[in-house]
Amino acid sequence: MADEPQNRTRAPSQNLPAVVKGMGEMLLREKMVSVEQLRNAAAESAKTGRHLGSALQALGYVDKAHLVDFLSRQYQVPSIDLGAVDISGDVTKLVPRELCERHQLLPIAVHGSTLVVAIADPGNYHALDDLKFKTGLNIEMVVAGEDDIAKVRQKLYGTVDQLQIFEEIDQTLEVMTEENDVDANELRSASEEAPVVRLVNLILIDAIKRRASDIHCESYERSFRVRYRVDGVLHEIMRPPLKLRNAIVSRIKIMSQLDIAERRLPQDGRIKLKLADGKECDFRVSVLPCLFGEKVVMRLLDKSNLQTDMTKLGFDEDELHKFKHAIHQPFGMVLVTGPTGSGKTTTLYSALTELNKVTENCSTAEDPVEFNLEGINQVQMNDAIGLNFAAVLRSFLRQDPDILMVGEIRDFETAEIAIKAALTGHMVLSTLHTNDAPSTINRLLNMGVEPFMVTAALNLIAAQRLVRRTCNECKQPIQLDRDICIEAGMSEEAFNAAKFMKGAGCKTCGESGYKGRVAIYEIMPMSDGLRDAVLQGSSAGELKKVAVEDGLQTLRMSALKKLALGQTTIEEVLRVTRAD
């Protein structure tokens, strides 16, 4: 019977076009628009390329001010009047016009390591990922009307006068041919020449020695470069001759069993290496066609570097006790949140290792399976054949499970099945992409999960990030400015007792002053106070306030503890976390 009200709530939004999902469903739930109006707006959006909110306004179904106010309340982000804001032209250099137009957003200001952007749809999490990738900054959103954003964007970025361009052209042009029709046999032959084979082997082995997590091979018009991501930061390593570009990419494709003749579509593969010392290392390979050739990114999956000892991940003693207590419950759900590359998989694998006993049936649904764990049934997702998280999770429930791990909760269907599993006697571990622990609850509610199901199923939420660890070989005591530390959130007591350290740079750390990374955590058990607040419809800010009163240590507080112990630097604290 408990499912009936939920089904009635979701019924109107069934079979709606994909463009209305998210914002459209929320407007429908609040009865601000009808199903028919949403369909009309979807058609208008498809015809004109307008954003859904703009299409609804153009058809007269919603008022701009009401829509902005609604989105501000729903997503708990402030709204802004762009006409009253003085935006510096320098901030536009950080975000290309094309990115602004694609996601209907506008950069407004930079405060330290945070970029403030006005956006028409705060639920567009792809925009946040793109911005973070492009700028390397933390992103803070404010809501504004799409028309206002377009108007100010045109003013800041300017417009292009095509007639003026035609008048200025006074040169003879040479038409150049594309290199798409490269013979596959030539590519294979070039990729198997000794220098190319040795160079690719060198790149792979050197990346392992430097403890890199990713290798980027990037093609540009007049250059080809190789970069490694070490401790979360990219470093340029070499620029091989441009003439070897196709041969190097083809060699990597052959090693990962990909089609070397296909240069127009993305491809994914895997390389498994066995080194001379018997050590095995996997590389997850992604090939992406770009403007001047293919870009290859290889993710290193070195099982010898997998840390599954929970005491060495970065947990404080009290946090570790709370986390272990939550995963050892007979049923319920534990969620780990954070952006890509924040160590969520490692935390989940360490929890699975802790729970993996002969008496328990453990199954995981992953995309992709990063490491093979003995005694655990791991399933690789394959969307092309319909093998997604929801489908595998349904199958798991017919496999007599005890412990389930879902790689990521991306939609309502997966969330609903996972929560029902947690409520019917299973321990469920999963991840979600949110900025902190309290906002995870709002994300589940926005997906359409009922509040009473969230409060009944959740045991604990852990938000995490990785900060670079100060190199033990060259670290030296330093003095930090008291005002900077106090402003960052450190207490007077903690500042006086702190032992600040910084790496001077040595061969061990590659002159960077950092070697390795340590996790910082925000552990939020579901207390009675939090459950009451969720059932009362509290915002993420209000939930955070309740959690802090219950003893929540925020990400910034966790990072400052690591700073006081000399494990990291103030620069890393400010780069990775934002003020509470």
N, C-alpha and C positions, 0 to 999 in steps of 0.2 A: 504493500500500500504506500510505502514511503516514496516509491518512484513516481506515483501518479501526478502529484503537483508539479514535479520537475519536468515530466514529459509535456504537461500542458503549457508550461512556461516556454519550452523550447519549440513547441510545435509551429508557431508562426514563422520562425526563422528557417525552417527546413526548406531545402531546395532553393534558397536564395542565391543569387550570383555571388561568386567569391569576393567581388569588390566591396560588398556591403558587410562582410564579416568584420567583427571587432566593433568599430564605431557604430555601424548600422544596427547591429544586434543590441548594443547598449541603448541607442535611441529608441529602438522598438520596445525594449524592456521597460523603459521609463515612459512609454506611450507618448513620445514627442512626435513620432511619425507612424504611419500605417505601413503594412506590408506592401500595399499597392504603390504608395509613395516611394518606398525604397526601390521597388522594381523600376519605376519611372526614372529615379535618380541614377540607378545603375546603367540604364540605357543611355541617359544623357552623358554620363561619365565616359562610357565606351565611345560615344559619337564624337565628343568634343575634347576628350583627354583631360577633362577637369577632375579634380579630387572629389570624392564623394560629398564632403561637406559643402564644397563650392557648388556642386550640382544641386544639392538640396536647397541652397540659398537661391540659386538662379531660378528654380522652379517655384519659389515662394513658399516652400514647405516649412522652412525654419528661418528664424531671424539670426543674423550674424552674431549680434551681442549675446543672444541666448545660447547659441551653439558654443561660442568661446567660453562662456561662463559654465556651461554644462561639462565640457571637456576638462576645464580647470578643476572642477569639483570631483569628477570621476577619477582622474589620474593624479589628483593631489599635487598639481604643479601650478604655479601662479600664472595669471594671464597678464598681457602687456599691451599698452597702446604704443605701437611703433612710431606714430606721429610725434610722440613726446620724448622719443629717445634719440640722443645724439650718438650715431654709430661711426666709429673711426674707419677710414678707408683701409687701414692696415689689416684689420681683422678679416677683410674679404680675401686677402692673399692666402689665408689658411685653408679656405674651402672653395673649390672651383665652382664656377657658375653652374656647370652641368649637374653637379651633385645637389646644389640648391634647388634647381628646377625639377630634378627627378623626385626628390622627397618633399618638395614644397616647404622649404625651411630657409632660414637666414641667420648667419652668424652675427651676434650682437656685440660681444665683448669677451676678453680673456682676463681671468682673475687667477694669477699664479699658474697652476697646472689644469685649470678648468676653463673650458670653452662654453659660453652661454649661447644657446641658439633658440630662436623663435621658430615654432613648428606648428603646422595646421592640424596634424594628427599625432598627439603624444603616444598613441598606441603603435606607431610605426617603429618597431624595435630594429628593423633592418637599417633604418636611417641612423640609429645610434651606433650600430656595429660599423657601418660605412664611415661615419665621422670619426669614430675612435681609431679605426684602422688608418684613415687618411692623415689625421692630425697627431695621433699619439697622446691626445689630451683626454682628461675626464670630461664628460658631457653633462651639462645641466640644461634642462628644457624649460621653456616658458611657452604658453599658448598664445597664438595670434590668429586673426582671420587670414584665409588664403589670399584674398584680394589685396589686403594690406601688405602681406609679405611680398607678393608679386610687384606691387607698386614701389616699395622701398628697394627691392632687389634690382629693379630696372634702373633706379636712380644711382645705386651704388656701383653696379657692374657695368652700367652704360648699355647702349644699343648699337647695333652694327648697321651703318648706312651702306647698302649694297651698291647703289649707284656711285657713291664716292670711291668704293673699292675698284669698280670697273674703270673709273677715270684715272686712278693712280697706277693701273697696270701698264707698264711701258717696257716690257721685256719679252724676248723670245723664249718660248717654253719648250722643253724636251720631254716627251712622253716616255716614262720608264715602265718596263714590264714587271709584273709581279713574279715572285719565285715559287708560286704554289705548285707548279708542275715539275717538281724535282723527282727524278727517277728513283724509285724505291730501292732498286739494286745498287745504284750509286751510293745512296745513303747507307745501306747495309755495309757495303765495301769500305766506305770512309770511316764508319763507326768501329770497324774491326781492325783498323790500322794500329800498330803498336803504340804510337804516341798518344792517341786518343784513349785507348784502353788504359794506359798507365795514368793519364791525367784524371780520368773518372775514378779510378781506384784510389788515387791520391786524395781526391776531394772527399770521398766517402770515409777513408781511414782517418784523414786529418780531422774531419768533423767529429768522429768518435773520440779521438784523443783530446779534442778541445771541449768535450762534454756539450756539444751543440744539441739543441732540440730540433732544429729545422735547418735545411739547406735550401737557399733560393738561387736558382740559375735564371737570370733575367736577360731578355733580348731587347736591345734598343737599336735605333737607326744606325748609329756608328760605333756601338760598343756592345760588349757582352760581359756581364759581371756575375760573380759568385759571392753570396753573402751567407754567413752563419748567424743563427740566433743563439746566443749564449747567455744563460741566466735572464732570458726574457728580452734581451736587447740585440738588435741586428748590427753586425759588423761586416764591412766589406773585406773580403779575404784576397781575391784575385780578379784580374780582368784577362781571361784567355783571349787569344787572337780571334777576331771576328770571323775569320774564314773557317774556324773550327766549330762555330756555333751549332750548325745543323748536325755535324758528326757527333758532338757531345750529347745533344738532346737525343739523337737516334740511339746512341750507345746505352743511355739510361732507359730508353723505351725497350730495347732488346732485353736488358737485364730484368725489367719488370714485366716482360711478356706482353707488351702493348703493340698496337699496329703502327709501324713506323711510316706507313704510307698515308695514314690519316692525320692531316695537319690542320683540319678545320674545326674539329669537335674536341671538347674536353675528354680526357681519359684518366682513369684511376687504376693503379696497379700496386704491386708490392715486390720488394727485393729482400731476399733472405741471404745474409752473408755469414760465412764461418771463417773467422780469422785464424791466423797461424797458431795462436795460443789456445785454440779450441773454443773461444768465446763466440757466441752467436748474437747477431744484431739484425733486427728487421727495419726496413725503411718503407713507410707508406708513401707512395708516389702519386702526385697529382700534376697532370699536364694541361695547361690552359693556353689556347691560341690567343695571341695578343697582336698588336698592330704590326710589329716588326719581327715576328717569329713567336715561337712557343716559350712560355715560362714554365719552369719545372720547380715544384716545391716538394721536398722530401722530408717527412717527419720521422725522426729517429725513435725507434721503439727498442730501447736497450733494457732487457729484463734485469740485467745485473745492476742497473741504476734504479730499479723500481723499489721504492721504500715502502714496505708494508708493515713496519714496526710503528704502531700508533704513537709510541712514546717519543719518536724521533721526528715527527711531522711538524711540530711547532705548537702543539697544544700546551696551554698552562695546565697544571695539575687538576685544578677545579673544573676547567673546561673538558678535559679528557674524561674525568669521572662522569660528567653529565652526558657526554657523547656515548660512552660505553654503556651507561645505564639505559639510554634510549634504544640502542641497537639490540640490547639483550632482553628487551621486553618480548613477551610471547607473540604479540601482534602489534600492528600500527605502522606508521610511515615516518621515515627520516629523510629529509630533503637536504641536499647540499647545493648551494647556489653560488654564482659568480660568473664572470665573463670567460670566454674561451682562453685556455692556457693558464687558468688560475689554480690548477692542481685538484680539481674536483674528482677526476677519475682516480687519482692516487689515493685520495681520502676514502673513496668508495671501495677500492680494491683492498685497502688496509682493513676496512670494516668487514668485508667479505672473508678475508684471511682469518680474522678474529672469530667469525661465526662458522667457518668451514670445518665441520666435524662429521665423522662417519654417521652420526645419528640424524643429520640434517640433509634435506634435499635442496641444494642451492642452484638457481637458474638465473642467467642474465640475458638481457636483450640489449645489444650494443651496436652503435653505428659510428666508427667500426670497432671490432674487437681489437683492442690495443695490445693486450698481453694475455697469454694463455695461462690459466690458473688450474692447477691439478685439483681434481675433485669437484669442479664447478662446471655445470652445463652452460656453455656460452653459445649464443645464437647471433649470427651476423645479419644485420638488416639488409634488405634488398627491395627498395621501393618499386623498381622496374617490374617486379613480378607480384607486387602487392604484399610483400613481407615487411610490414611496418610495425612500429612499436605496439599499436593496438591489437593487431592480428596475432603477434607472438604472445602478448600478455594473455589474450583469451586462451591460447593453446596451453600456456603454462598452467592455467587454473585447472586444466584437465590432466596435469602431469603429477598430481599428488605433491604440491610444493610446500616447502616450509619457509624458505627465504627467496625473495625475488628482487632482482636489480634491473631497473629500467634506465637505459642510458640517458634519456631526456624526456621530460613531459612537454610536448609541443602543442597539444591541442586538447579540446574538451573530452574527446573520446578516450584518449590515453589516460587523462587525469581521472575520468569517471571510473574506468576499469581498475586503475591502480588503487584508488581510494576504496572501492568496494572490496578489493582483495585485502587491503589493510584492515577493513572492518570485519572480515570473515575469517580471522585467525591466522593471517600471514604477516610476516615482517617484510615490508617493501622499502627498498632504498632507491632513490632516484635523484636527478638533478633538474634545476630550473635556472633560466637566465634572468636573474634580478640583481639589483644593486646591493641590497642588504636583506637581512632576515625578515624584518617586519613587512616589507613590500612584497614578499613571496606570497603571503596570505592574500593580499589584494589581487595579485596576478591570478591565483586560483579562482577567486571569486569572479574576476573579469572574464575568465574562460567559461564561466557558467556553472561552476560547482556550487552547490548549496552550502551556506555557512555552517549548518548543523553537521554536515558530512565532513567539512574541513576540521572543525573542532573535535569531532569524534575520532577521526583517523590520525591526525598529526601527533607524533610524539615530540619531535624536535626539528628545528631548522638550523642549519649551519651555513653561514655565509663565509667565504674565504677569498684571500688574495695571496700572491707570492711577492715577497720583497727580497732583493738581493742581499746576501749575507756578506758581512765584512770579512775580507781575506784574513785567515788566522796567521799566515806567514809574515804579513807586513803591516798588520794593524798596529796603530799607535794611539795612545790617549790624546784626546783633544779637548779644548774648551769650546762650548757652544754658547751663543748669545742667549741670555736668560729670557729676554722678551720674545725671541722667536719661538722658543720651546713653550713658554706660557701661552702664547697666541695659538700655537698648534694644539693646545689642549692638555699639556702636562701640568700636573699640580706642583706647587712650590716644594712640597715635601719630596716628591719624586725627583725633581730637578736637583735638589741638594744631595740626594743619595745616589744619583746616576753616575755611571762610569762610561762616558762617551768615547767611542773608538772610531777611527777611520783608517782605511788601507792606504798606504803610501804608494803602492804599486810595485809589483815584482814579477819575476818570470812565471811563478806559479799561477798568478791571476791574470797574466797577460797585460800587466801594467794598469789594470782597471781599478784595483783596490777592492774588488768583489770576487768571491768564489762561491758558487752554489746559491741556493735560495732557501728561504724558510717561510713557512705558511703563517699567516695571521688569521685568526678566526673570530667570528661573531656567533656565539652559541646561544640559541634561544629555545629553551624547553617550553612546551605549551602548558603554562600554569593556569589555574582556575581563573585568575584575573584576566589573562589574555583571552581565554575562551569566552568569558562574559563580554569582553570588549568586541570580539568578532561577531558574536550573536547580536550585539547592539548596533552593528554596522559602522564601527569606528574606522577612521581613515588610517593610512599607513603611519602618519605622524603621531596619531593618538596611540596606536598600537606600540610604536617605538617608546613612547613615554611610559606606558604601562610596563613594557619589558625592562626598561632601565630601572624602574622602581623595584622590579623583581630581581635586579642584580645583573642585567645584561651588560657585558663588556663589548663595546662597539669595535669595529675594525680599526678605527683611529686609535682607540685606547689600547688595543692589542699591539698595534705597531709601535706605539710610544713605549710600551713595556720592553719590546725588543730593542728599541733605541737606548733605553736606560741601562740595559744589560750589555750594551756594546756590540750587539749582534748585527745591527744595521745602522744606517745613517739618516740624518734628518732629511736629506734630499730624497731618499727612497720613501720615507714616511709620507712626505708631501706629494711625491709623484704618484703613489699607489692609492692613497686614501684621501678622502675629503673630510673637512671639518664636520663634527657631529651637530 
